[in-house]
């Protein structure tokens, strides 16, 4: 019968990620002959070759490659069960499963998780970051309970809660003449080499539309998918960029200065969760913590407002 059990799926996933039977055996804490026997039995059971040996490493066969997405999903589901069982046995406050887009992952979410952990120290924290398409799939599948995003995530089975509004800001090498300005116009910024954050992604399209409405054409020399990569290139002195103010972390990039724009380019931070299942109480607590970090006297505020006031765009 051509059915795989969880042990076989775990074995196949370990070999795929490790690239060899010996390394997979160490990861699973079993002997190499035991893994070899299980692989041979699985291939005989399925009546198909699952791996090919190329330059001393095992590569998935075409048949196994076709199964990879489902094997990965099954392995992740099993890992979630094991992690949650472990967490629940050690933590009495449940498990918080949260994710974000990359620009919020370096400062905003860790800050929120720190505040949350101080209030609920018995809750096990499970956090990662991913691209928006992956986050939507993870929310819908229940892999994560809540995502905090600075980019839209539209889907009929997703619910969005606004946290605060911010704006886009410019970043430039500190030793460039542009960095002497306290505020930059898009016309001034367009004269410098420009690094676009995602030509066909949300931030890139926002920046491109702003330049278009200002009647100027930026001198685009590079395109990167994430704000962090733009920071790295600006830090190296390659060019300037427009990024979301939520991601501004100048202390992490010694040669980068964040400069407010004279044109308000709004963005919004929001929390997203699936509507096909109730939002867990632990996720509701986390959402309240995130909101509290971004609200002053009942009105939404943001890092961007600090940047436009000449601050360094940090939370709290």
Secondary structure, DSSP 8 states (H G I E B T S, - for coil): -----HHHHHHHHHHHHHSSHHHHHHHHTS-HHHHHHHHHHHHHHHTS--EEEETTEEEE-HHHHHHHHHHHHHHHHHHHHHHHHHHHHH-SS-EEEEEE-HHHHTTHHHHHHHHHHHH-TTSEEEEEE--HHHHHHHHHHTS-SEEEESS----TTEEEEEEEEEEEEEEEETTSGGGG-SEE-HHHHHTSEEEEE-TTSHHHHHHHHHHHHTT---EEEEEESSHHHHHHHHHTTS-EEEEEGGG--GGG-TTEEEEEESS--EEEEEEEEESSS---HHHHHHHHHHHHHTEETTEE--HHHHHHTTS-----
